[in-house]
Amino acid sequence: MSTNPFLNLSPAAVDVLDDMMDEWLDLERHGQLDGGFGYGPKKSAALSLMYTLVREAWKARVNYQDVEEIPE
């Protein structure tokens, strides 16, 4: 696999993406992405991969720190 593209983002951007991924995964768990968003197996697999990469970046760049306190 190539390098993680999310590692180059600011801690604040990574934190926002992590929040967004959590929301989308919650929608997927409740079956809401299959309906109105047209998610099938390929999009679900892509979402899982993106979550893995975002989470890896979050652990490296944020890891429970207050992003307002992290220098850019």
Residue pairs with C-beta under 8 A, 6 or more apart in sequence:
4 53
4 56
4 57
5 53
6 14
6 17
6 53
6 54
6 56
6 57
7 56
7 57
7 60
7 61
9 17
9 57
9 61
10 61
10 72
11 61
11 62
11 65
11 67
11 70
11 72
12 67
12 68
12 70
14 54
14 57
14 58
14 61
14 62
15 58
15 62
15 67
17 54
17 57
17 58
18 54
18 55
18 58
18 62
21 47
21 50
21 51
21 54
21 55
24 33
24 47
25 47
25 51
27 33
27 37
28 39
28 44
28 47
33 39
33 43
33 44
33 47
34 40
37 43
39 47
61 70
62 70
